[in-house]
């Protein structure tokens, strides 16, 4: 069992030369979270949200007491009520004198953290639905007896009531304070473009691949990553990986059929101590000039829970002065990738799609439309809920019964010259 699971989230604490040193934090670092009104604090998924959309008329009445273990947040009727943290919904209906309203509870698991939200005119979620932080639960309605427009918001931690006012002031904008979600410690997943060996043979900026690979693998170990989608993992880098014994710690899969030329550029690796391979396959997408290139897909089992999910890793062609405009091939690749996710979701298992898409909205919007997938920092949407922050061409997406408790777009991999891309990192939790 991986013993580093007690951390809330990893944090960068020092950089020695080009080497990155990371350590887990058991308590989140101090931030602006304690110094401003949480109702108006900027936040994004998967971090903690204020339960009522901020605006005129929103005010915490601070009514929590030993007798009434909730606080009332005054807001105009019809205001959107949002899940403060990820979890599973439970929807309850109450009727008084012919008038009905709904209460939604959000659970992270059998214990740990839960929150409740009353009262809603009509729930926007259903019983048992998995929820992302910030996901709309419904619209605020009048209390069935007092007739006031206010949200009754309650927090329970490890079976004990917590003052919601204090809890919101502490955590809104920070990662949710959960050790486990859906009774799992989670899977630490990254998308990582390593910068191919051929790009740095005579580079005045970047070291050659052995030095960069050594630091990249140290980073994955320091962060206790379980699964990584690697792009530009070229043959010299793949050979170095095996020659230096990393294949003993990591399983690896890429295009390598008998009798054909192997192509490790797009690979998936997984930590053998926490994950095991169930099934593997490749699928093809158009690359430069429309030439087809194989992309890896693996079904992995999380050893701690026995739960399985599909992981796909892709790299779509970039447009450049040297190579020309490849937008048409990227669009075709995204369409194929979306259909592959649909096909694998039909097996009943969650699907992760990670990679360097060389596009922001043109990749994100088609892949998330119709609520097919979300990124760790976005909300489910029928159209395109592009994240306000974290604009990128490198993405992690997920479809199905999975949500996130941590997200990081870390550019120190660029400033330390490991690669020319950020590393995209998340902690994902499979519901079943």
Secondary structure, 3 states (H helix, E strand, C coil): CCHHHHCCEEEEEEEECCEEEEEEECCCCCCHHHCCCHHHCCCCCCCECCCECCCCCCEECCCCCCCCCCEEEECCCCCEEECCCCEEEEEEEEEECCEEEEEEEEECCCCCEEEEEEEEEEECCCCCCEECCCCEEEEECCCCCCCCCEEEEEEEECCEEECHHHHHHHHECCCCCCCCECCECCEEEEEEECCCHHHCCCCCCCCCHHHHHHHHHHHHHHCCCCEEEEECCCHHHHHHHHHCCHHHHEEEEEECCCCCCCEEEEEEEEECCCEEEEEEEEEEEECHHHCEEEEEEEEEEECCCCCEEEEEEEECCCCECCCECCHHHHHHHHHHHHHHHHHHHCCCCEEEEEEECCCCHHHHHHHHHHHCCEECCCCCCCCCCCCCCCCCCEEEEEECCEEEEEEEEECHHHHCCCCCCCEEEEEEEECC
